[in-house]
């Protein structure tokens, strides 16, 4: 699992996510509109209340609505296939051998 360490809400339902491996991805979650995500999609204030759940290394909103960090990082597909649209701002840090 690649944990999320920082989440910044952007315009048009994009999230800028910094992962523990040093990578930074901007991920479009505007397609999340149904069920528990309806309020997040419909309400700017709720969307901007996103925070990092450090225990699980993911992002969440009030009420415990969260997203899988491996899917957000692009390591796994969404249920049913596919992935979130994304822009990779910075790739992972290179590991240095000692």
Biotite code that builds the C-alpha atoms (Angstrom):
import biotite.structure as struc

atoms = struc.array([
    struc.Atom([0.000, 0.000, 0.000], chain_id="A", res_id=1, res_name="UNK", atom_name="CA", element="C"),
    struc.Atom([1.167, 3.494, -0.828], chain_id="A", res_id=2, res_name="UNK", atom_name="CA", element="C"),
    struc.Atom([-0.114, 5.719, 1.974], chain_id="A", res_id=3, res_name="UNK", atom_name="CA", element="C"),
    struc.Atom([-1.334, 9.251, 1.397], chain_id="A", res_id=4, res_name="UNK", atom_name="CA", element="C"),
    struc.Atom([0.395, 11.842, 3.587], chain_id="A", res_id=5, res_name="UNK", atom_name="CA", element="C"),
    struc.Atom([-1.222, 15.042, 2.303], chain_id="A", res_id=6, res_name="UNK", atom_name="CA", element="C"),
    struc.Atom([-4.440, 15.934, 0.468], chain_id="A", res_id=7, res_name="UNK", atom_name="CA", element="C"),
    struc.Atom([-5.329, 19.295, -1.012], chain_id="A", res_id=8, res_name="UNK", atom_name="CA", element="C"),
    struc.Atom([-8.723, 19.869, -2.636], chain_id="A", res_id=9, res_name="UNK", atom_name="CA", element="C"),
    struc.Atom([-8.517, 21.624, -6.011], chain_id="A", res_id=10, res_name="UNK", atom_name="CA", element="C"),
    struc.Atom([-11.099, 23.108, -8.349], chain_id="A", res_id=11, res_name="UNK", atom_name="CA", element="C"),
    struc.Atom([-13.564, 20.916, -10.276], chain_id="A", res_id=12, res_name="UNK", atom_name="CA", element="C"),
    struc.Atom([-13.318, 18.007, -7.800], chain_id="A", res_id=13, res_name="UNK", atom_name="CA", element="C"),
    struc.Atom([-9.620, 17.287, -8.260], chain_id="A", res_id=14, res_name="UNK", atom_name="CA", element="C"),
    struc.Atom([-7.419, 16.278, -5.321], chain_id="A", res_id=15, res_name="UNK", atom_name="CA", element="C"),
    struc.Atom([-3.667, 16.890, -5.119], chain_id="A", res_id=16, res_name="UNK", atom_name="CA", element="C"),
    struc.Atom([-2.346, 13.887, -3.209], chain_id="A", res_id=17, res_name="UNK", atom_name="CA", element="C"),
    struc.Atom([1.145, 13.449, -1.826], chain_id="A", res_id=18, res_name="UNK", atom_name="CA", element="C"),
    struc.Atom([2.052, 9.818, -1.203], chain_id="A", res_id=19, res_name="UNK", atom_name="CA", element="C"),
    struc.Atom([4.566, 8.322, 1.210], chain_id="A", res_id=20, res_name="UNK", atom_name="CA", element="C"),
    struc.Atom([6.807, 7.366, -1.731], chain_id="A", res_id=21, res_name="UNK", atom_name="CA", element="C"),
    struc.Atom([7.212, 11.091, -2.510], chain_id="A", res_id=22, res_name="UNK", atom_name="CA", element="C"),
    struc.Atom([5.003, 11.088, -5.586], chain_id="A", res_id=23, res_name="UNK", atom_name="CA", element="C"),
    struc.Atom([2.354, 13.748, -6.111], chain_id="A", res_id=24, res_name="UNK", atom_name="CA", element="C"),
    struc.Atom([-0.718, 13.001, -8.213], chain_id="A", res_id=25, res_name="UNK", atom_name="CA", element="C"),
    struc.Atom([-3.673, 15.188, -9.061], chain_id="A", res_id=26, res_name="UNK", atom_name="CA", element="C"),
    struc.Atom([-6.696, 12.910, -9.249], chain_id="A", res_id=27, res_name="UNK", atom_name="CA", element="C"),
    struc.Atom([-10.114, 13.749, -10.693], chain_id="A", res_id=28, res_name="UNK", atom_name="CA", element="C"),
    struc.Atom([-12.858, 12.399, -8.419], chain_id="A", res_id=29, res_name="UNK", atom_name="CA", element="C"),
    struc.Atom([-15.696, 14.339, -10.096], chain_id="A", res_id=30, res_name="UNK", atom_name="CA", element="C"),
    struc.Atom([-17.157, 11.053, -11.342], chain_id="A", res_id=31, res_name="UNK", atom_name="CA", element="C"),
    struc.Atom([-18.040, 10.054, -7.776], chain_id="A", res_id=32, res_name="UNK", atom_name="CA", element="C"),
    struc.Atom([-21.640, 11.193, -7.652], chain_id="A", res_id=33, res_name="UNK", atom_name="CA", element="C"),
    struc.Atom([-23.786, 8.365, -6.339], chain_id="A", res_id=34, res_name="UNK", atom_name="CA", element="C"),
    struc.Atom([-24.562, 6.964, -2.928], chain_id="A", res_id=35, res_name="UNK", atom_name="CA", element="C"),
    struc.Atom([-22.294, 8.148, -0.115], chain_id="A", res_id=36, res_name="UNK", atom_name="CA", element="C"),
    struc.Atom([-20.421, 10.394, -2.563], chain_id="A", res_id=37, res_name="UNK", atom_name="CA", element="C"),
    struc.Atom([-23.478, 12.450, -3.605], chain_id="A", res_id=38, res_name="UNK", atom_name="CA", element="C"),
    struc.Atom([-22.992, 15.064, -0.858], chain_id="A", res_id=39, res_name="UNK", atom_name="CA", element="C"),
    struc.Atom([-19.254, 15.336, -1.588], chain_id="A", res_id=40, res_name="UNK", atom_name="CA", element="C"),
    struc.Atom([-20.011, 15.936, -5.249], chain_id="A", res_id=41, res_name="UNK", atom_name="CA", element="C"),
    struc.Atom([-22.849, 18.386, -4.660], chain_id="A", res_id=42, res_name="UNK", atom_name="CA", element="C"),
    struc.Atom([-21.400, 20.513, -1.853], chain_id="A", res_id=43, res_name="UNK", atom_name="CA", element="C"),
    struc.Atom([-18.139, 22.473, -2.265], chain_id="A", res_id=44, res_name="UNK", atom_name="CA", element="C"),
    struc.Atom([-17.720, 22.905, 1.487], chain_id="A", res_id=45, res_name="UNK", atom_name="CA", element="C"),
    struc.Atom([-18.012, 19.163, 2.088], chain_id="A", res_id=46, res_name="UNK", atom_name="CA", element="C"),
    struc.Atom([-15.587, 18.397, -0.764], chain_id="A", res_id=47, res_name="UNK", atom_name="CA", element="C"),
    struc.Atom([-13.028, 20.849, 0.666], chain_id="A", res_id=48, res_name="UNK", atom_name="CA", element="C"),
    struc.Atom([-13.276, 19.179, 4.083], chain_id="A", res_id=49, res_name="UNK", atom_name="CA", element="C"),
    struc.Atom([-11.196, 16.239, 2.807], chain_id="A", res_id=50, res_name="UNK", atom_name="CA", element="C"),
    struc.Atom([-8.501, 15.109, 5.227], chain_id="A", res_id=51, res_name="UNK", atom_name="CA", element="C"),
    struc.Atom([-5.885, 12.391, 5.499], chain_id="A", res_id=52, res_name="UNK", atom_name="CA", element="C"),
    struc.Atom([-6.672, 9.442, 7.739], chain_id="A", res_id=53, res_name="UNK", atom_name="CA", element="C"),
    struc.Atom([-3.127, 8.676, 8.893], chain_id="A", res_id=54, res_name="UNK", atom_name="CA", element="C"),
    struc.Atom([-4.125, 5.373, 10.476], chain_id="A", res_id=55, res_name="UNK", atom_name="CA", element="C"),
    struc.Atom([-5.182, 3.951, 7.099], chain_id="A", res_id=56, res_name="UNK", atom_name="CA", element="C"),
    struc.Atom([-3.125, 6.195, 4.806], chain_id="A", res_id=57, res_name="UNK", atom_name="CA", element="C"),
    struc.Atom([-6.107, 7.344, 2.791], chain_id="A", res_id=58, res_name="UNK", atom_name="CA", element="C"),
    struc.Atom([-8.319, 10.376, 2.342], chain_id="A", res_id=59, res_name="UNK", atom_name="CA", element="C"),
    struc.Atom([-11.688, 10.729, 3.978], chain_id="A", res_id=60, res_name="UNK", atom_name="CA", element="C"),
    struc.Atom([-14.589, 13.085, 4.418], chain_id="A", res_id=61, res_name="UNK", atom_name="CA", element="C"),
    struc.Atom([-16.988, 13.526, 7.352], chain_id="A", res_id=62, res_name="UNK", atom_name="CA", element="C"),
    struc.Atom([-19.045, 10.433, 7.996], chain_id="A", res_id=63, res_name="UNK", atom_name="CA", element="C"),
    struc.Atom([-16.119, 8.101, 7.291], chain_id="A", res_id=64, res_name="UNK", atom_name="CA", element="C"),
    struc.Atom([-16.391, 8.239, 3.483], chain_id="A", res_id=65, res_name="UNK", atom_name="CA", element="C"),
    struc.Atom([-12.975, 7.271, 2.155], chain_id="A", res_id=66, res_name="UNK", atom_name="CA", element="C"),
    struc.Atom([-11.136, 6.161, -0.972], chain_id="A", res_id=67, res_name="UNK", atom_name="CA", element="C"),
    struc.Atom([-8.619, 3.355, -1.481], chain_id="A", res_id=68, res_name="UNK", atom_name="CA", element="C"),
    struc.Atom([-5.071, 4.810, -1.576], chain_id="A", res_id=69, res_name="UNK", atom_name="CA", element="C"),
    struc.Atom([-3.849, 2.095, -3.967], chain_id="A", res_id=70, res_name="UNK", atom_name="CA", element="C"),
    struc.Atom([-6.563, 3.033, -6.476], chain_id="A", res_id=71, res_name="UNK", atom_name="CA", element="C"),
    struc.Atom([-5.818, 6.743, -6.031], chain_id="A", res_id=72, res_name="UNK", atom_name="CA", element="C"),
    struc.Atom([-2.110, 6.049, -6.624], chain_id="A", res_id=73, res_name="UNK", atom_name="CA", element="C"),
    struc.Atom([-2.940, 4.024, -9.746], chain_id="A", res_id=74, res_name="UNK", atom_name="CA", element="C"),
    struc.Atom([-1.619, 0.701, -8.424], chain_id="A", res_id=75, res_name="UNK", atom_name="CA", element="C"),
    struc.Atom([-5.026, -0.991, -8.660], chain_id="A", res_id=76, res_name="UNK", atom_name="CA", element="C"),
    struc.Atom([-8.078, -0.517, -10.853], chain_id="A", res_id=77, res_name="UNK", atom_name="CA", element="C"),
    struc.Atom([-11.405, 0.744, -9.645], chain_id="A", res_id=78, res_name="UNK", atom_name="CA", element="C"),
    struc.Atom([-13.986, -1.948, -8.892], chain_id="A", res_id=79, res_name="UNK", atom_name="CA", element="C"),
    struc.Atom([-15.353, -2.843, -12.303], chain_id="A", res_id=80, res_name="UNK", atom_name="CA", element="C"),
    struc.Atom([-12.144, -1.706, -14.026], chain_id="A", res_id=81, res_name="UNK", atom_name="CA", element="C"),
    struc.Atom([-10.611, 1.551, -15.080], chain_id="A", res_id=82, res_name="UNK", atom_name="CA", element="C"),
    struc.Atom([-8.982, 4.264, -13.043], chain_id="A", res_id=83, res_name="UNK", atom_name="CA", element="C"),
    struc.Atom([-9.452, 7.865, -11.991], chain_id="A", res_id=84, res_name="UNK", atom_name="CA", element="C"),
    struc.Atom([-8.218, 10.485, -14.466], chain_id="A", res_id=85, res_name="UNK", atom_name="CA", element="C"),
    struc.Atom([-4.902, 11.761, -13.130], chain_id="A", res_id=86, res_name="UNK", atom_name="CA", element="C"),
    struc.Atom([-1.972, 14.056, -13.679], chain_id="A", res_id=87, res_name="UNK", atom_name="CA", element="C"),
    struc.Atom([1.341, 12.987, -12.216], chain_id="A", res_id=88, res_name="UNK", atom_name="CA", element="C"),
    struc.Atom([2.965, 16.124, -10.840], chain_id="A", res_id=89, res_name="UNK", atom_name="CA", element="C"),
    struc.Atom([6.009, 14.329, -9.436], chain_id="A", res_id=90, res_name="UNK", atom_name="CA", element="C"),
    struc.Atom([7.063, 10.698, -9.560], chain_id="A", res_id=91, res_name="UNK", atom_name="CA", element="C"),
    struc.Atom([8.288, 8.712, -6.566], chain_id="A", res_id=92, res_name="UNK", atom_name="CA", element="C"),
    struc.Atom([11.575, 9.556, -4.893], chain_id="A", res_id=93, res_name="UNK", atom_name="CA", element="C"),
    struc.Atom([14.433, 7.372, -5.982], chain_id="A", res_id=94, res_name="UNK", atom_name="CA", element="C"),
    struc.Atom([15.725, 5.083, -3.303], chain_id="A", res_id=95, res_name="UNK", atom_name="CA", element="C"),
    struc.Atom([19.384, 5.553, -2.620], chain_id="A", res_id=96, res_name="UNK", atom_name="CA", element="C"),
    struc.Atom([21.549, 2.604, -1.818], chain_id="A", res_id=97, res_name="UNK", atom_name="CA", element="C"),
    struc.Atom([23.686, 3.035, 1.244], chain_id="A", res_id=98, res_name="UNK", atom_name="CA", element="C"),
])
